[in-house]
Amino acid sequence: MIALDECLSPHVATAQRNHTRLDWREPYRTLERVRPVSWTCKCLATVYELCEGGGQAFIRKTIQSDGGHQIHESPRWSLNEARAIWADLLSGRAR
């Protein structure tokens, strides 16, 4: 197991009491040329990715378990809005 201080990618902070609840949905047809541009560390069970493409962006949440992975995605937003929500997610202001 990797010590948290040895990880290269960021970890999501603990959710704040009054955090914004994101709308997580089953994955649906993605944008044609979407790519992850930022992600959290894979050492924890839940991994988040900020995905961008075609002038839009969304956050993908993957819950890793021995029984398989569960993947959910946020709605699509403008790039600026998605980047702001990504910052909120990392700081614990959104989940």
N, CA and C of each residue as an Amber inpcrd file, in Angstrom:
protein
   285
   0.8460000  -1.1750000   0.0000000   0.0000000   0.0000000   0.0000000
   0.8980000   1.2460000   0.0000000   0.5110000   2.2470000  -0.7590000
   1.2610000   3.4890000  -0.8710000   0.8490000   4.4250000   0.2570000
   1.8290000   5.0530000   0.8920000   1.5190000   6.0610000   1.9080000
   0.9640000   7.2940000   1.2020000  -0.0370000   7.9370000   1.8050000
  -0.6910000   9.0810000   1.1700000   0.2840000  10.1970000   0.8230000
   1.3550000  10.3610000   1.5930000   2.3060000  11.4320000   1.3000000
   3.2270000  11.0880000   0.1280000   3.1450000   9.8520000  -0.3870000
   3.9520000   9.4440000  -1.5350000   3.1850000   9.5140000  -2.8530000
   1.9040000   9.8300000  -2.8070000   1.0730000   9.8660000  -4.0030000
   1.3930000  11.1030000  -4.8430000   1.2910000  10.9490000  -6.1500000
   1.5710000  12.0520000  -7.0620000   0.3320000  12.8630000  -7.4110000
  -0.8250000  12.2260000  -7.4210000  -2.0780000  12.9050000  -7.7520000
  -2.7480000  13.3750000  -6.4640000  -3.5950000  14.4020000  -6.5690000
  -4.2400000  14.9170000  -5.3570000  -5.2930000  13.9640000  -4.8100000
  -5.6150000  14.1590000  -3.5460000  -6.7000000  13.4500000  -2.8870000
  -7.8290000  14.4410000  -2.6470000  -9.0420000  13.9420000  -2.6320000
 -10.2060000  14.7740000  -2.3600000 -10.2720000  15.0110000  -0.8560000
 -10.4720000  16.2610000  -0.4700000 -10.6080000  16.5910000   0.9430000
 -11.9320000  16.0440000   1.4770000 -12.0090000  15.8810000   2.7720000
 -13.2540000  15.4510000   3.4060000 -14.3660000  16.4340000   3.0720000
 -15.5320000  15.9080000   2.7710000 -16.6610000  16.7720000   2.4130000
 -17.0170000  17.6880000   3.5790000 -17.1720000  18.9590000   3.2830000
 -17.5870000  19.9230000   4.2950000 -19.0600000  19.7060000   4.6130000
 -19.4610000  20.1180000   5.7880000 -20.8410000  19.8880000   6.2440000
 -21.8660000  20.4600000   5.2700000 -21.6150000  21.6130000   4.7110000
 -22.5820000  22.2680000   3.8210000 -22.1690000  22.1660000   2.3480000
 -21.5370000  21.0570000   1.9670000 -21.0470000  20.9080000   0.5940000
 -22.2040000  20.8120000  -0.4080000 -21.8960000  21.1600000  -1.6370000
 -22.8530000  21.0380000  -2.7380000 -22.9090000  19.5790000  -3.1730000
 -24.1020000  19.0480000  -3.3270000 -24.2620000  17.6600000  -3.7870000
 -24.3590000  17.6510000  -5.3130000 -23.4420000  16.9460000  -5.9400000
 -23.4470000  16.8450000  -7.3930000 -24.4420000  15.7760000  -7.8360000
 -24.9590000  15.9310000  -9.0200000 -25.9160000  15.0010000  -9.6050000
 -25.1320000  13.9380000 -10.3720000 -25.0090000  12.7370000  -9.8020000
 -24.2700000  11.6580000 -10.4520000 -25.2390000  10.7870000 -11.2380000
 -24.8690000  10.4950000 -12.4830000 -25.7240000   9.7330000 -13.3920000
 -24.9500000   8.5610000 -13.9820000 -25.6950000   7.6250000 -14.5080000
 -25.0580000   6.5370000 -15.2570000 -24.3590000   7.1650000 -16.4640000
 -23.2070000   6.6190000 -16.8690000 -22.5350000   7.1820000 -18.0480000
 -23.4410000   7.1140000 -19.2670000 -23.3610000   8.1280000 -20.0920000
 -24.1020000   8.1300000 -21.3390000 -23.1470000   8.5310000 -22.4390000
 -23.6290000   8.5070000 -23.6340000 -22.7640000   8.7730000 -24.7900000
 -21.8790000   9.9780000 -24.5160000 -20.5940000   9.7370000 -24.5500000
 -19.6610000  10.8160000 -24.2640000 -19.4070000  11.6450000 -25.5100000
 -18.8210000  12.7680000 -25.2790000 -18.4100000  13.6150000 -26.3860000
 -17.4170000  12.8350000 -27.2400000 -17.3530000  13.1230000 -28.5280000
 -16.5140000  12.3240000 -29.4210000 -15.0480000  12.3020000 -29.0170000
 -14.5150000  13.4410000 -28.7030000 -13.0920000  13.4960000 -28.3660000
 -12.9280000  14.0240000 -26.9430000 -13.2640000  13.1870000 -25.9920000
 -13.1540000  13.5660000 -24.5890000 -11.8870000  12.9360000 -24.0110000
 -11.2500000  13.6640000 -23.1070000 -10.0540000  13.1180000 -22.4690000
  -9.9630000  13.6290000 -21.0380000  -9.4700000  12.7830000 -20.1330000
  -9.2370000  13.2440000 -18.7680000  -8.0800000  14.2440000 -18.7670000
  -8.2650000  15.3550000 -18.0930000  -7.2120000  16.3730000 -18.0120000
  -6.6740000  16.5230000 -16.5940000  -7.4190000  15.9850000 -15.6270000
  -6.9820000  16.0020000 -14.2340000  -7.6830000  14.8520000 -13.5260000
  -7.0550000  14.3100000 -12.4840000  -7.6190000  13.1680000 -11.7870000
  -7.0760000  13.1100000 -10.3750000  -7.7920000  12.3540000  -9.5490000
  -7.3390000  12.1430000  -8.1850000  -6.5740000  10.8350000  -8.1180000
  -5.9150000  10.6310000  -7.0030000  -5.0560000   9.4650000  -6.8180000
  -5.8680000   8.1660000  -6.8550000  -5.2930000   7.1520000  -7.4650000
  -5.9530000   5.8520000  -7.5840000  -5.7380000   4.9700000  -6.3550000
  -5.0610000   5.4940000  -5.3200000  -4.8150000   4.6800000  -4.1320000
  -6.0510000   4.5760000  -3.2370000  -7.0570000   5.4240000  -3.4650000
  -8.2890000   5.3650000  -2.6960000  -9.3730000   4.6770000  -3.5190000
 -10.4360000   4.2350000  -2.8630000 -11.4860000   3.4780000  -3.5450000
 -12.2370000   4.3120000  -4.5790000 -12.3980000   5.6100000  -4.3300000
 -13.1170000   6.4750000  -5.2750000 -12.1290000   7.3880000  -5.9850000
 -12.1710000   7.3290000  -7.3120000 -11.2860000   8.1450000  -8.1540000
 -12.1580000   9.0840000  -8.9750000 -11.7590000  10.3360000  -9.0670000
 -12.4740000  11.3360000  -9.8620000 -11.5820000  11.7780000 -11.0090000
 -12.2050000  12.0420000 -12.1590000 -11.4830000  12.5600000 -13.3250000
 -12.2490000  13.7540000 -13.8850000 -11.5380000  14.8120000 -14.1940000
 -12.1160000  15.9400000 -14.9140000 -11.8860000  15.6630000 -16.3890000
 -12.9690000  15.5070000 -17.1450000 -12.8860000  15.1470000 -18.5640000
 -13.3540000  16.3240000 -19.4080000 -12.6180000  16.6190000 -20.4740000
 -12.9470000  17.7400000 -21.3530000 -12.9640000  17.2940000 -22.8080000
 -13.8020000  17.9720000 -23.5860000 -13.8490000  17.7270000 -25.0190000
 -14.9530000  18.5350000 -25.6650000 -14.7070000  19.0240000 -26.8440000
 -15.7230000  19.7380000 -27.6010000 -16.2540000  20.9850000 -26.9100000
 -15.4220000  21.6430000 -26.1120000 -15.8510000  22.8550000 -25.4200000
 -16.7000000  22.6160000 -24.1960000 -16.8670000  21.3450000 -23.8090000
 -17.6280000  20.9940000 -22.6170000 -16.7670000  20.1360000 -21.7060000
 -17.2400000  19.9600000 -20.4630000 -16.5040000  19.1330000 -19.5180000
 -17.4730000  18.4920000 -18.5320000 -17.0140000  17.4310000 -17.8940000
 -17.7850000  16.7500000 -16.8650000 -16.8120000  16.0490000 -15.9350000
 -17.3280000  15.5740000 -14.8070000 -16.5110000  14.8350000 -13.8540000
 -16.9870000  13.3930000 -13.8540000 -16.0400000  12.4860000 -13.9660000
 -16.3280000  11.0520000 -13.9240000 -15.8960000  10.5300000 -12.5560000
 -16.7730000   9.7640000 -11.9090000 -16.4800000   9.1690000 -10.6010000
 -16.4410000   7.6600000 -10.7650000 -15.3340000   7.0460000 -10.3740000
 -15.1940000   5.5940000 -10.4410000 -14.9840000   5.0580000  -9.0360000
 -15.8560000   4.1480000  -8.6260000 -15.7080000   3.4860000  -7.3350000
 -15.1070000   2.1110000  -7.6150000 -13.8840000   1.9010000  -7.1370000
 -13.1640000   0.6620000  -7.3740000 -13.4620000  -0.3300000  -6.2540000
 -13.8090000  -1.5510000  -6.6290000 -14.0370000  -2.5880000  -5.6240000
 -13.6310000  -3.9300000  -6.2070000 -13.5080000  -4.9040000  -5.3290000
 -13.1360000  -6.2500000  -5.7900000 -14.1860000  -6.8380000  -6.7260000
 -15.4300000  -6.4270000  -6.5610000 -16.5110000  -6.9400000  -7.3930000
 -16.6490000  -6.2270000  -8.7270000 -15.7890000  -5.2750000  -9.0160000
 -15.8530000  -4.5130000 -10.2600000 -15.9210000  -3.0270000  -9.9760000
 -15.9760000  -2.2470000 -11.0120000 -15.9950000  -0.7980000 -10.8800000
 -17.3900000  -0.2570000 -11.1720000 -17.7910000   0.7700000 -10.4180000
 -19.0210000   1.4950000 -10.6990000 -18.6220000   2.8700000 -11.2040000
 -19.1560000   3.2610000 -12.3550000 -18.8040000   4.5460000 -12.9540000
 -20.0480000   5.4120000 -13.0610000 -19.9110000   6.6650000 -12.6200000
 -20.9810000   7.6520000 -12.7400000 -20.3660000   8.9310000 -13.2870000
 -21.1880000   9.7490000 -13.9130000 -20.7120000  11.0080000 -14.4840000
 -21.6410000  12.1410000 -14.0880000 -21.0620000  13.3160000 -14.0130000
 -21.8330000  14.5300000 -13.7510000 -22.4750000  14.9950000 -15.0550000
 -23.3650000  15.9690000 -14.9730000 -23.8580000  16.6000000 -16.2020000
 -22.7080000  17.3090000 -16.9270000 -22.9410000  17.6900000 -18.1580000
 -21.9410000  18.4570000 -18.9200000 -22.0590000  19.9290000 -18.5480000
 -20.9100000  20.5810000 -18.4420000 -20.8460000  22.0170000 -18.1450000
 -19.8930000  22.6880000 -19.1190000 -19.8780000  24.0100000 -19.0890000
 -18.8480000  24.7480000 -19.8280000 -17.5080000  24.4410000 -19.1660000
 -16.4210000  24.6730000 -19.8790000 -15.0930000  24.3860000 -19.3300000
 -14.8460000  25.1580000 -18.0390000 -15.1690000  26.4460000 -18.0280000
 -14.9220000  27.2630000 -16.8380000 -15.7380000  26.7870000 -15.6450000
 -17.0140000  26.4670000 -15.8760000 -17.8610000  26.0040000 -14.7850000
 -17.3560000  24.6660000 -14.2510000 -16.9800000  23.7540000 -15.1370000
 -16.4870000  22.4410000 -14.7140000 -15.1930000  22.5700000 -13.9190000
 -14.3160000  23.4530000 -14.3290000 -13.0570000  23.6430000 -13.6030000
 -13.3040000  24.2110000 -12.2190000 -14.2930000  25.0960000 -12.0900000
 -14.6480000  25.6450000 -10.7700000 -15.2360000  24.5460000  -9.8810000
 -16.0880000  23.6980000 -10.4430000 -16.6780000  22.6050000  -9.6750000
 -15.6050000  21.5880000  -9.3010000 -14.6510000  21.3550000 -10.1840000
 -13.5270000  20.4550000  -9.8940000 -12.7520000  20.9680000  -8.6830000
 -12.4830000  22.2590000  -8.6410000 -11.7830000  22.8550000  -7.4940000
 -12.6120000  22.6710000  -6.2190000 -13.9310000  22.8320000  -6.3350000
 -14.8140000  22.6210000  -5.1790000 -14.7670000  21.1630000  -4.7190000
 -14.7420000  20.2410000  -5.6560000 -14.6730000  18.8250000  -5.3170000
 -13.3990000  18.5170000  -4.5530000 -12.2680000  18.9950000  -5.0600000
 -10.9870000  18.7180000  -4.4170000 -10.9080000  19.3090000  -3.0140000
 -11.5600000  20.4550000  -2.8150000 -11.4720000  21.1350000  -1.5130000
 -12.5340000  20.6720000  -0.5190000 -13.4630000  19.8090000  -0.9550000
 -14.4950000  19.3180000  -0.0650000 -15.7760000  20.1380000  -0.0870000
 -15.8250000  21.1690000  -0.9430000 -17.0330000  22.0080000  -1.0340000
 -18.1010000  21.3990000  -1.9380000 -17.7560000  20.3240000  -2.6450000
 -18.7240000  19.6260000  -3.5020000 -18.4480000  18.1230000  -3.3910000
 -19.4810000  17.3550000  -3.5680000 -19.3190000  15.9090000  -3.5740000
 -20.4950000  15.3410000  -4.2980000
